[in-house]
């Protein structure tokens, strides 16, 4: 069986700025894999390369064994149907209701009558914990947490096996962030998802991730949470051993 995602030798450069310098990454089927890194480390660029939105200067990206690096838009189409993406700010269309936003991937990929589209979209909306009142609201009428959940419902529209979450708890208060993490774990378990989460939220990392990849010096250091915190790189030490991380580390080692 192929890994859910493989990145090998990835190079991304913007002019004289080298962002990724031979970055390697592997995500196993069924795990929650967290990606962290400092500002400017290239987390968003990595995501865009994985999604086929940006072609790297070198290296390969494989999703379930298929090399997408040089695929055309037409070749990428069936691959994109196999994963879902929830972007940091939701990326919902402001002129469409929550229901209509969730239906967009279905309309693009599925040939279903309007009643079936409504039923399927409502199922996804309920799955992420949004109330019936949210269905016909526009994004501007939603709270930040509701926008995140609506974006997640749209990401799940085509029943993907692979789910990408870009800073899923950014902008949320601690209670809402914890609730979102619990939702992610619930969906992971019940839908048998492989989840790749870009985040700077230490609490989310400790609550949800099986393994963590840290982008440092243009490459990625990956390991289990228990072992990555012992990596000697200065940035990794500073990130995982700051004041905010100590209580969490104590819980991990005491478990």
Secondary structure by P-SEA (a helix, b strand, c coil): ccccbbbcbbbbbccccccccbbbbbbccccbbbbbbcccccaaaaaaaaaccccccbbbbbcccccccccccccaaaaaaabbbbcccccccccccaaaaaaaaaaacccccaaaaaaaaaaaaaaacccccccccccccccaaaaaaaaaaaaacccccbbbbccccccccaaaaaaaaaaaaaaaaaaccbbbbbcccaaaaaacccbbbbbcccbbbbcccccccccccaaaaaaacccccaaaaaaaaac
